[in-house]
């Protein structure tokens, strides 16, 4: 199993301004647009927001020993943070193999890996004292977010910091009122986007959270140190978490049960959707049979009419 202290090249401070841009296809997958200027500006702003979020808990970005960019994409944020991490061992991981390959070839001073859609990662337990995930949990469905919260807890050192961004307060001010009411009632809402459906998996679409939901549910996995509305690029909320020094055995069992319960609920929902689809197919076939039978009757009537003449 990989550890977070091996085979990391020395960082180059000039990287953020000298490295090349990722190709348009990678920028679009990470950024939602291929525009180079906004890709760079949003990455720079997100990096500043991570630094600011750490300062709110009296931590300096250069004070960490092992750092993981979870969902690093093609390095939109990491290219700006690398010079600030000092002597830290820096890692990045993502599900996108092409993006990871580009980072490996262009972002020196880091080590990169590909993770699957579900845990585990290849990192040893208690590997990192800082993990950040920008625009990741804002896209995971409820089951997958619990899987990954538990995995991030596993690979975070006791007392380590985890920063996440979510779709929260900014979106509540801009969504239709009935959708906001639905989100506030349930605490979280996951939406499969028409524009994303054929690009990303069904479990990676658009998720909305309330602060109360985050504090309660994420608080099962970590201490919630801070919640900053609009804390990432002015649109996503920043959640600052810390792994507890000691997780009780009862907590371990509770989290395992919660993940399994969520998995079963997801499976039930999948079966219900499958049954609904099958019912639609059956209804279509029944209508087709009726149409065929009606056509056959009409042909017989026409034949009988011609025969009587």
C-alpha positions in Angstrom: 0.0 0.0 0.0 1.2 3.5 -0.9 2.4 5.8 1.9 2.5 9.6 1.8 6.2 10.0 2.2 7.7 8.1 -0.7 9.1 9.1 -4.1 8.1 12.8 -4.2 10.3 15.0 -6.4 11.5 18.3 -5.0 9.1 21.2 -5.6 9.9 24.0 -8.0 8.7 27.4 -6.6 8.3 29.0 -10.0 5.8 26.4 -11.2 2.5 28.3 -11.0 3.6 30.8 -13.6 5.8 28.7 -15.8 4.0 25.4 -16.4 2.0 24.9 -19.5 -1.8 24.9 -19.7 -3.7 21.5 -19.9 -5.3 20.8 -23.2 -8.8 22.2 -23.8 -10.5 18.9 -23.3 -9.1 18.5 -19.7 -9.8 22.1 -18.9 -13.4 21.7 -19.9 -13.9 18.5 -17.8 -12.5 20.3 -14.7 -13.7 23.8 -15.3 -16.8 23.4 -17.3 -15.3 25.6 -20.0 -12.1 25.6 -22.1 -11.3 29.3 -21.6 -7.7 29.5 -20.4 -8.0 32.8 -18.6 -10.9 31.8 -16.4 -9.4 28.4 -15.7 -6.3 30.1 -14.3 -8.2 32.8 -12.4 -10.6 30.4 -10.7 -7.8 28.1 -9.8 -5.8 31.0 -8.3 -8.9 32.2 -6.4 -9.6 28.7 -5.0 -6.0 28.4 -3.9 -6.3 31.7 -2.1 -9.5 30.6 -0.4 -7.8 27.4 0.9 -5.1 29.5 2.4 -7.7 31.9 3.9 -9.7 29.0 5.3 -6.6 27.6 7.0 -5.8 31.0 8.5 -9.3 31.1 10.1 -8.2 28.1 12.2 -4.7 29.6 12.8 -2.9 27.2 10.4 -0.3 28.3 7.9 -0.4 26.6 4.5 3.3 25.8 4.8 3.0 24.1 8.1 1.9 20.6 6.9 4.0 17.6 6.3 1.9 15.6 3.9 -0.8 17.0 1.6 -3.4 15.4 -0.7 -5.3 17.2 -3.4 -8.3 14.8 -3.6 -10.0 15.2 -7.0 -7.0 17.1 -8.4 -8.2 17.1 -12.0 -5.6 18.7 -14.2 -4.1 20.7 -11.4 -6.3 23.8 -11.6 -5.8 24.6 -7.9 -2.6 22.6 -7.1 -0.5 24.6 -9.6 -1.0 27.7 -7.4 -0.6 26.0 -4.1 2.6 23.9 -4.8 5.0 26.8 -4.2 3.3 27.5 -0.8 3.5 24.0 0.6 7.2 24.3 1.4 8.9 21.0 2.2 5.6 19.1 2.4 5.2 15.9 0.5 2.4 16.6 -1.9 0.1 14.1 -3.6 -2.9 14.3 -6.0 -5.5 11.8 -6.9 -8.4 11.7 -9.3 -10.7 9.3 -11.2 -9.7 10.9 -14.5 -6.7 9.0 -15.8 -5.9 11.5 -18.6 -5.9 14.4 -16.1 -3.7 12.5 -13.7 -1.3 11.6 -16.5 -1.0 15.3 -17.5 -0.3 16.3 -13.9 2.4 13.6 -13.6 4.1 15.0 -16.7 3.8 18.7 -15.8 3.4 19.3 -12.1 6.8 18.6 -10.6 7.1 18.3 -6.8 4.0 16.0 -6.5 3.2 12.4 -6.9 -0.1 11.4 -8.6 -2.4 8.4 -8.6 -5.7 7.3 -10.0 -8.6 6.4 -7.7 -11.7 4.3 -8.5 -15.2 5.6 -8.1 -15.4 3.9 -4.6 -12.8 3.6 -1.9 -10.2 2.5 -0.9 -7.5 4.7 -2.3 -4.0 3.3 -2.4 -2.9 5.4 0.6 -2.0 4.0 4.0 -4.1 4.9 7.0 -3.2 8.2 8.7 -1.1 9.4 5.8 -2.0 13.1 5.5 -2.2 16.0 7.8 -3.9 18.2 5.2 -6.5 17.0 2.5 -8.5 19.4 0.4 -11.2 18.5 -2.1 -12.6 21.4 -4.3 -15.7 20.7 -6.4 -15.9 17.0 -5.4 -18.5 16.7 -2.6 -20.6 19.2 -4.5 -21.1 16.5 -7.1 -21.4 13.2 -5.2 -24.6 11.5 -4.3 -25.4 10.8 -0.7 -24.1 7.2 -0.6 -20.8 8.1 -2.4 -20.2 11.1 -0.1 -20.4 8.8 3.0 -18.1 6.3 1.4 -15.5 9.0 0.7 -15.9 10.8 4.0 -15.1 7.6 5.7 -12.1 7.0 3.4 -10.7 10.5 3.9 -11.1 10.0 7.7 -9.1 6.8 7.4 -6.2 8.4 5.5 -6.1 11.6 7.6 -3.7 11.7 10.6 -5.4 12.3 14.0 -5.7 16.1 14.3 -5.3 16.5 10.5 -7.3 19.0 8.6 -9.7 18.3 5.7 -11.2 21.1 3.6 -14.2 20.5 1.3 -16.4 22.7 -0.9 -20.1 22.2 -1.4 -23.0 23.8 -3.2 -24.7 25.7 -0.3 -25.8 29.2 0.6 -25.1 30.9 -2.7 -27.2 28.4 -4.6 -30.0 28.6 -2.1 -30.4 32.3 -3.1 -30.5 31.5 -6.8 -32.5 28.2 -7.1 -36.3 28.0 -7.6 -38.2 28.3 -4.3 -39.8 24.9 -4.5 -36.3 23.3 -4.9 -34.9 25.3 -2.0 -37.8 24.1 0.2 -37.0 20.5 -0.9 -33.3 20.9 0.0 -34.1 22.5 3.3 -36.5 19.8 4.2 -34.1 16.9 3.5 -30.8 18.7 4.1 -29.4 17.4 0.8 -30.6 17.1 -2.7 -28.9 15.2 -5.6 -29.8 16.2 -9.1 -28.8 14.3 -12.3 -28.1 17.0 -14.8 -29.2 16.7 -18.4 -26.0 18.3 -19.6 -23.7 16.1 -17.5 -25.6 12.7 -17.7 -23.6 11.5 -20.7 -20.3 12.9 -19.5 -20.1 11.8 -15.9 -21.4 8.8 -14.0 -24.9 9.1 -12.4 -23.4 9.2 -9.0 -21.3 12.3 -10.0 -23.7 15.0 -10.9 -24.9 18.0 -8.8 -25.4 17.9 -5.0 -26.8 20.7 -2.8 -26.4 20.8 1.0 -27.6 22.8 3.9 -25.2 23.9 6.6 -27.2 22.0 9.2 -27.0 18.8 7.2 -23.2 19.2 6.9 -22.7 19.9 10.6 -24.7 16.9 11.6 -23.7 14.3 9.0 -20.1 15.3 8.3 -19.8 15.8 12.0 -20.1 12.1 12.4 -16.8 11.6 10.6 -14.9 14.7 11.7 -15.0 17.7 14.0 -16.6 20.6 12.0 -14.2 23.5 12.8 -15.6 26.1 10.5 -18.2 26.7 7.8 -17.7 29.6 5.4 -20.6 30.6 3.2 -19.2 31.4 -0.3 -15.7 30.5 1.0 -14.6 29.0 -2.3 -14.6 31.3 -5.3 -17.5 33.2 -3.8 -20.0 30.5 -4.9 -19.3 27.2 -3.0 -19.3 27.0 0.7 -16.1 26.0 2.5 -16.2 23.3 5.2 -13.2 23.0 7.5 -12.9 19.6 9.3 -10.5 18.0 11.7 -10.0 14.3 12.4 -10.6 13.6 16.1 -7.5 12.5 18.0 -9.2 9.3 18.9 -12.3 7.7 17.2 -14.3 5.6 19.6 -14.9 2.0 18.6 -18.6 2.7 18.8 -18.1 5.5 16.2 -16.4 3.1 13.8 -19.4 0.7 14.0 -21.8 3.5 13.6 -20.1 4.9 10.5 -19.9 1.4 9.0 -23.6 0.9 9.6 -24.4 4.3 8.1 -22.5 3.6 5.0 -24.2 0.1 4.6 -27.6 1.6 5.2 -27.0 4.2 2.6 -25.8 1.6 0.2 -29.0 -0.5 0.7 -31.2 2.6 0.2 -29.4 3.4 -3.0 -29.8 -0.2 -4.2 -33.6 -0.1 -3.4 -33.9 3.2 -5.3 -32.1 1.6 -8.3 -34.4 -1.4 -8.2 -37.4 0.9 -8.0 -36.2 2.8 -11.1 -35.5 -0.5 -12.9 -39.0 -1.7 -12.1 -40.5 1.6 -13.3 -38.5 1.3 -16.6 -39.7 -2.3 -17.0 -43.3 -1.3 -16.4 -42.9 1.4 -19.1 -41.5 -1.2 -21.5 -44.4 -3.6 -20.7 -46.9 -0.8 -21.3 -45.3 0.0 -24.6 -45.4 -3.6 -25.7 -49.0 -4.0 -24.7 -49.9 -0.9 -26.7 -48.0 -2.3 -29.6 -49.8 -5.6 -29.4 -53.1 -3.8 -29.3 -52.2 -1.8 -32.3 -51.1 -5.0 -34.2 -54.3 -6.8 -33.3 -56.4 -3.8 -34.3 -54.5 -3.7 -37.7 -55.1 -7.4 -38.2 -58.8 -7.0 -37.5 -59.0 -4.2 -40.0 -57.3 -6.3 -42.6 -59.7 -9.2 -42.0 -62.7 -6.8 -42.3 -61.3 -5.4 -45.5 -60.8 -8.9 -46.9 -64.3 -10.0 -45.8 -65.8 -6.9 -47.4 -64.0 -7.5 -50.7 -65.0 -11.2 -50.6 -68.7 -10.4 -50.3 -68.7 -8.3 -53.4 
